[in-house]
Amino acid sequence: MANGSLFDSLKGKGLNLTLWKDRLQIAADAAEGLDYLHRGCDPPIIHRDVKSSNILLSKEFEGKISDFGISKSRQYDTSTMTEDSQLFTVVQGSFGYLDPAYAETHIATHSIDVYAFGVVLFELVSGKPPMIQLATRTGEYIHIVQWAKPHIDRGNLSSIIDPRLSHDWNASCVWKVIDIALACVDPDRKKRPTMNEVKLELQSALSMKLESNLYDTTEQMASFTENIHVGAR
């Protein structure tokens, strides 16, 4: 797409993603796309390379899943196929997004896409890449989830949130997205949500944000009207 990828925008090379509602919209769109691959395709598809550079953006801030080069369809008897159906594969994926359980077992399920999407959610919240450089001189890196967890445990949202975001975000909405991200990267893949559940939770977070915007606008208009009346007395 003409507006590049989510990765580009988070690096400051694409669309200006300073509004929290735009990032939420992209996340909800991408989750819907992955949910379609998992539940809407016949046979279902495991993307296997979900990452911010594979989420393309339209000028309306719509997020589109792309690059199906290493995707796998799950060719099973659909009468017996479940969400936990397994596919043994050669491990493929991108550094920083690869599910540790998949790397260890070579067993591909939809949960590997869920894990990678959780990493993307952390990117959206923090604006940081999946592997964060700790010290330039030593070249040490830490995974974004490991970096975020101590701040989350302390409830220190200001240390996690991308400072480039304008002040249109509210804490409850951001924490909701962080909770979704944490569930997605649960070490026990059987405890991770499905992409349908992730999609619904993100749509709920987006609705929460839009309702908050509407409330703020109404309050501002009421205040403006009151000031006019006071000034006219």
Secondary structure, DSSP 8 states (H G I E B T S, - for coil): -TT-BHHHHHTTSSS----HHHHHHHHHHHHHHHHIIIIISSS-EE-S---GGGEEE-TT--EEE---TT-EE----TTT--TT--EE------TTTS-HHHHHH-EE-THHHHHHHHHHHHHHHH---SEEEEETTTTEEEEHHHHHHHHHHTT-GGGTS-TTS-TT--HHHHHHHHHHHHHHT-SSGGGS--HHHHHHHHHHHHHHHHHHHHHHHHHHHHHHHHHHHHHH-
